[in-house]
Amino acid sequence: MVKGTVVLAYSGGLDTSICIPLLKERYSYNRVVTVAVNVGQRDEEIEVATKKGQKFADCHYTIDVRKRFVEEYIFPSIKANGSYEGYPMGTSLARPLIAEEVVKIAKKEKAAAIAHGCTGKGNDQLRFDFIIRAAGLDVVAPIRELNLTRDWEIEYAKEHRVPVPVKKSKPWSIDENCWSRSIEGGRLEDPAFHPPEEIYLWTVSPEKAPAKPEKITLTFSGGVPVAINGKKFSGYDLIQKLNILAGRHGIGRNDMIEDRILGLKARENYEHPAATVILTAHRDLESLVLTRQELAFKRMVDDKWSELAYKGLIYEPLYAALNAFIGTTQDRVNGHVDLELYKGGVRVLGRSSSQAIYSGDLVSFDSASIDQCHAIGVSQYFGIQARLVHAMGEKTRKNAGKQ
């Protein structure tokens, strides 16, 4: 049975490129509409996706959502100190937005289904499926449903004269947006394999980084960065600027074993220079302006927020509730953080804020603004329950020794 229109989330890479003929040959769709969403990939990557979509699909859209990605997805992640198992999330932040934009096109084209090129082993299939099904549309996932391997895909692409930027000698799979760059696949899947320097694009190796440290000042307003060294930038431009600044000092590489949503452990390589610097500065500034209780509770909230964001569950009611709490804490996260970039590391040199919960007069050992004698009463009761239990234990041990 011949079907109507299917809309394909399209990157121009191997998986999504072979989906175009597969959707017609194996799924009987008579019209394939491709959608490339720009979330900060390299210009040439968007250009390739656009040209290939226009050439091989029946209709193509390229949509620029870089500003929305930064303001609606990256900024909330900064406020939540968004990280998963120790690295700043990037791909997981972009997937729901890409899916939402593809849904818009599907509705415009009156398509009943959306296709994507995700495998059945990764996280992206769930992030896309969640958004698509929430919109009441069917999901078509040829790579997953046909149980395809990468070698089969490469041969299929050759047979259908679909150009793909991949070689068997180094079949890295790369996903990129303005916040993060992930590299996986091929020999990189082996946890023991030492990744070659050629996989990195945004960062130099620490050995080749400048011998002299670079000092910068990052300014925050409402929990998000707004200026570098006193010069204001838009959110997107500031991230791009910091990617260059921190990247040339070798900052922002992660080589790790990651636990995927399905429970599989996978070796992942990431680059995220700007994210590393910004999150380091943001956490430090929070420690200056938030109370001890706020910080302790927010760490739990941040962890749960990151878990939901990693899974792409942005429609989960708890996600909205966590964002609401986090937002109230960020009203006071304003100020400056001085940083040193050097040989793969970022170090906080100092921080300042007009809303700092800090008093040099109160904390100084040279100040008499607080009568130290007032602490004597506190000391009398400090840890009293633990002291009583300890005393009982000592008494028990002594009695046992007499027997």
Secondary structure by P-SEA (a helix, b strand, c coil): ccccbbbbbccccccccaaaaaaaacccccbbbbbbbbccccaaaaaaaaaaaaccccbbbbbbaaaaaaaccaaaaaaacccccccccccccaaaaaaaaaaaaaaaacccccccccccccaaaaaaaaaaaaacbbbbbccccccccaaaaaaaaaaaccccccccccbbbbbbcccccccccccccccccccccccccccccccccccbbbbbbbbbccccccccccccccaaaaaaaaaaaaaaaccccccccccccccbbbbbbbbbaaaaaaaaaaaaaaaacccaaaaaaaaaaaaaaaaaaaacccccaaaaaaaaaaaaaacccbbbbbbbbcccbbbbccccccccccccccccccccccccccccccccccaaaaaaaaaaaaaaaaaaaac
